[in-house]
Amino acid sequence: MSAVKPKRRHSLSGKLILLFIIMAIAFVLLVGGGIKRAFQGHFEDNIRPHITQYLEYVNADIGSPPDRTRAQELAERLNLEIQIIDDQGHWSSSGKLSEMDDLKIERGFLANGEQYFHAEDKHQHYLMARDGDATLLFNVPNVRDQGKGFKGWYPLVILLSLLLLLYYATRRLFKPLDSIKQGVQKFGDGYMDHRIDVQRKNELGELADSFNGMASDIQQMLDAKRQLLLAISHELRSPLTRARVAVELLDEENKKAAIVQDINEMESLIEELMETERLSSRHTSLNKTHCDIVELLNQLIATNFNDAGITTQFPETSVTLDVDAARIKLLLKNLLENAIRHTPETSPAPEIQLTADKDNVSITVSDHGNGIDAMHLPHLTEPFYRVDPSRQRETGGYGLGLYLCRMIAEAHGGELQIESEAGKGTRVTVRLPFSNG
């Protein structure tokens, strides 16, 4: 599941959305800031002087000393806020009183012989007038420059809405990538007949069509390869069968035994070639069953190596794995045959040991032969590699046995490890995981 789940860190649509967000923020900061400065400049230069002159007329109409009744009438009729601070107290036409200590006086000016000041309190702009011991504050509540509601959260809501629409549009645009990714994974897992269904006429649709074409070509090549392998196997086995029948008619037992041995070796070589070819593909299908490895080893030794005197060290309890029993048996048979072949008659018989921990089952086959030089160890599981370049039957083998063993172990999600020391023998360990997919 973790392989199918999208990795958000590397999501192409996510990166595009992040890029759009950064560009949108930059646009708001640069363009919005420029518009704000331009509007404020326009307000200072063109609008505020008219409002100031208008409020001067209102101040003259209130009278001196200020008449609160007249101020209330003007405030209601002209939709103004008027505050009067004098020896009678602090009065406001709206009931809201400004804190004089928080009032920020910007600058003063003279108009018709009267002293006026521009003042600000919590984003509210006031015209302040002095009339003897009285102070008057005038404000036009609905002037656009004072509104902190619209300019504060309306653009943010609009921006977030646009980004949300952009996100869904981008996700829809790149949705075929999910189908393409799943199709590639299925094809890689061995479902060679899987094809991607992307009903788009854009570049992603063309990509899906190209993949489907490639998948068809690969499937055809694999089918042709499989048919060729079967045909070669059949063609090689037919003359071998005829040769075996002819050999049975020979009278000389020595020559007959030698020819039979050669035929058996050729048949084994053909089997190993076919098996390694099957296992070399990642699309190999294993016929896994619930198998007791201890019982499998005991049956293998009793059937094929009963007279070899092999020493066994197995747990008393069963060790169960989901494996392809036939292939695991072939692996272990090859390892035991190699150990017996390279153990001199005067040396102790080979040993096989099985151990298990919470993650793996380890099967180790040891012999007491001449060992292998360290320079050869990395190459022993390569196909047709020979320690003895003379390629003699007694020393060389086919060069496919250990390669086939490694392929079987890796097909089960395990590994093959070889340890050897000249003059002391060789240890080959197969590790198979309890969970091998």
N, C-alpha and C positions, 0 to 999 in steps of 0.2 A: 504493500500500500504506500509506503514511504517513497517508492520510486515513481508511482503514478501521481502522487500529490504534487501540485505545482510548487516550485520554489519561488516564494515571493521576492526574495532578494534579487533574482535574476529575471523577473517578469518584464517582458518587453512593454506590455501595456502599462504596467506599474511605473516603469521609467518614463514613459511618455506622459502619463498623468502628472508625475512629479515635475517634469519639465514644464508642462502647461501651468501648474500651480506657481512655480517660480516666476514664469513669465507674467502671469496674471498679477502676482504681488508686485513685481517690478512695474508693471503698467499702472496699477493703482497708485503706487508711491510716486512715480514720476509724473504721470499725466494728471492724477488726482491732486497731487501737491501743486502742480503748475496751475490747474484750474482754481484751486483754493486761493493761491496767492493772487491770481488775476482778479478773482471776485472781491477779495479783501481790498485790493488796490482800487478797484472800481467803486466799492462801497465808501472807502475813505475819501476818494477824490470827488465823487459825483452825488452819492446818495446821502451821506451823512450831513453835508452842508444844508441840504433842503430840509432834512428832519430837524436839524438844529434851529434853523430859522422858523420852522413851524412851531417848535416848542417855545421859542422866544415870544411868539404871539400869544400862546397859551399862558405863559408866565405873566405877560402884561395884563391879560384878561382877568387873572385871579385877583390882582390888586395888591396894594401894599398898605398895611400888613396883610399877609395871605388870608384869604377868606376860605375856610374849609368847606362851607356849603357850596360856594361857587366852584371850588375845585372838584367837589364830588359830581356836580352837574356836568362840568366839562369832561371829566373822566368817563362818565357813562355815555355821554353823547358822542365823544370823539374816540372812544375805545382806547383810552390812555391809562397809564398807571402814574399817579401823582402821590408823592410823599412830602410831608411838611414836618420839619423838626424846628420847634421854637420853644418859648418858655411855657407853652401849654402842653408840651409833650411831643411824642413821635406819632404822627397820624399817617395812614395810607388809605388811598381810595379802594385798593383791592384787599385790604386786611393783611397783606404780607409786608413785613417790615424788614428793611435791609440793615445789616449790621454795619454801622458806620466805621468800625475799626477794620472791617474786611474790605471796605470800599477802596478800590484802587483808582486814584486820581491820575489821569493820563496827562492832560495839559489844559491850560486856561486860555481864554480869549475875551476880548471886550466886544460887546454888541449894543449899540444905542446907549452907551455910557454905563452898561451893566456888565459885571464880571461873571463869566460862565466858565464851567469846567466840564471836560469829558471824563466820565468815571465808569468803572466796570466792576460788577459784583457777580461772580458765578456765571459768567458768560452773558450777563444782562448788561446792556449799555445804557447809561443814564446821562442826562444833561443836568448838571448841578448849577443852581443859581443861588446867590447870596442876596438877601434882602434885610439889611440891618443885622439883627441877631437871629434871623430865621434862615433856614436852609431848605431849599426845595429840590426835589429829585423828580425828573420826568423820564418816562420810558414808554416806547411804543412796543408792546409785547410781541407782535407778530412779524417783526422785521426779520428777513431771511437769515441775516448774519448771526442772529442770536439762537436760532433753533438748533439744539444739539441732538434732537431726535432723528431727523431725516438724514443729516449729513453723517451721523454716527453709525447707524445700523442698517439703513436701507441699502447702501452700496454693498455692505458685507453680505446681506441676505441674497442680493442679486448675484454677487460673485460666487457664493457657495452653490446657488441653484445652477448657475452655468457650469461650474466644475462638476457637479453631480451628473448633469446631462452629458457633459463631455466624457466622464468616466464610463457611463453606460454605452455611449456611442463607440468609444475606443474598445471596450470589451467585446462589443458585438462585431466590430471590425476584425479583431484578432481572434475571435472564437474558433475559427478553423484550425488555428495552431494547436489547440487541445486535441482535436481529432487526428491531426497529422502526427503529433507526439505519441498518442496511444497506438496509432497504426504502426509506427516505427518500432515501438516496444513489442507489440504482438508479433511482428515479423521477425524481430530479433530473438524472440522466445521460441521460434520454431513454427509459428502458424503461417506457413508459406502461402496459403491460399487467401490470407486476409488482404483486403484492399480498402483504401481510404475513400470515404464518400463525402466529398466537399462540393456542394452545389454553389460555387462561386465562379464568376467570370474574371476575377482579378488575378494578381500574381500568386496569391495563395492557392487558388484553384488550379493554376498552371503547375505549381509545385506539387500538389497532390496528384495530378495526372502524371507528372514526370516520375513520381515515386511508384505509382501503380505500374507504369511501364517498366521501370527497373525491376520491380518485384516479379513481374511476369517473366522477364528475361532470365532472372536468377533461378526462378522455379524451373524453367525449361532446361537450364544448364545442369541443375542438380538432378533432375529426372534423367537427363541424357547420361550423366555420369553414373548414376545408379544402374541404369540399364547396361552401360558398358561394363561395369564391374561384374554384374551377374553373368553377362555373356562371356567375359574372359574366364570367370570361375568355371562356367560350364564347359568351355572349350578346353581348359587345362585338365579338368577332371576326367573327361572322356578318354584321352590317350593313356592317362595314368591307370584307369580301370582296365583298359585292354592290356597294358604292360603287366599289371598284377596277375591277370589271368594267364598270360604267356609265361610268366615266371614260375607259376605253379607246375608247369609242365617240364621244367628243367630237372635234371637228375643230380647235378653237382650241388650238394647242400651248401658248401662254402660260398660259391658264387650266388646261389639262390638267396642266402641270408643277406649278403651284401646288397643285392639289387632290391630286396624287399625293404631293407633299411633305408636305402635311397628314396624309394617310392614313398615310404612313410614320412620321411623328412620333407619331401616335396608337398605332400598333402598337408602336413602341418604348416609349412610355409604359406600355402594358399589360404588356409584358414586364418592364420595370423594376419596376412595381408588384408583379407576382407574385414576382419574384426577391427584392425587399426584404422582402416579407411572409414568404417562406420563411426568409430569413436572420435575420430579427428574432427568431425563436424559438431558444432555446438547445438545442432538441432537433433542430436541423437535421442531416441526415445528409449528410456530404461524400463524394463519390465520389473518394477519394484514389488516386493512382497515383504510381509512381516517375517523376518528370518532370525532364528537363533544361531548366532555366529559360532558358538561353542559346538553345537550339534553339527553344523556344517563342516567344521574342521575335523571333528571326530570321524564323520562319514568319509571325508576326502582321504584321510590318512588310512582308514581301514580298507578303502576300496583300491587305492593306487600305491600306497607306500607301507603296506602292512609288514613287509620284510626288511624295511630300511632301518629299523631301530631308532626312529626319530623320537627325541625326548620332547615331551609336551608339558607345558605349564599353563593350565586353564583354570578359570574360576570354577568353584563348585556350583554356583548358580548360573542360570542362563543369562546371556547378553543378547538382547534383541535389537535389531536395526531394520529399517526399511531399505532394502538393497535389491539389486538385480542378482539373485543367487547364482545364476549360471555364470555371470561374468566375474563375480567375486571368487567363485570356485576356480575359474580359469586363472585368475591373478595368483591365487595362493598355490595352485598346482605348478605354475611356472616358477615361482620363487622356491618351492621345495625341490623341484627338479634341478634348478641351478645349484642349490646348496648341496645336493647329493652328488652332482656331477663334479663339483670342485672340491669335494672332501676326499682326501686320500684314504685308502683302505686302512692304514695304520692309525688314523686319527679318530677321535670320537665322532659319533653320528651327529647330524645337524639337530638343532633345537628350534622349537617354535613356542612362542610365549604370547599370551593374550592378556592385556590389562585394560581397564576402563576407568575413566574419571567422569566428572559431571558433563563434559562436553564431547569427548572423543573415545573411540575404541582404537587401541593400538595393537597391531599384530606384528611381532618381530620374528624373523627367520634368521638364524645364525648358523654359520658353518665354521669349521676349523681347518680351512684350506690354506693356500699360500697367500691369500689376500690380494689386494689390488693397489697399485701405486697411486698416490694421491693425485697425480696429474691426470689420471683417467677418470676419476670419480665424477666430475661435472658433466662428462660426455656419455656416461653409461646408459642413460635413458634416451639417447638419440637413436633414431632408426639406423640400423645397419652399421653401428659403430663397433669396431673390433679392438679389444685390448691387444690381441695377438695378430699382427699384420699378416702372418702366414696363412690365416683363414683356414686352419686345420679343423676338422670336425671335433677333435678331442678338446680343443682349447677355445675355439672361436664361437661356436653356436651360430645362430642365424643373425644375431644383431637386432632382432625384433622383440625378443621376450620381455626385457625390462622396459622397452618403449611401450609395449602393449600394457604392461602392468601399470605404468604411470598414467596412461590414458584412461584405464578403468578406474583408478583411484580418483583422478581429477573429475571424471564424469559423475562421480558420487559426491563431489564437493570436498574430497580429501586430498591427501598428498602421499608421495613416496619418497623416503629418505634412505640414502645408502651411506654406510660408514664402513671403512675398511682400513686395515693396517697390514703392510707387507709382512708375511710370515706368521700372522696371528688369526687370519680369517676375516670374514665379511658379515656385517649385520644389515639387513634390509627391513625397514619398518614401514608399515602401511597404517596411516591414520585416517579413520572414517568418522565423520561427525554424526552425532545422534540426530541432528536436524540437518538434512542435506537437501531440502527443497524438493 
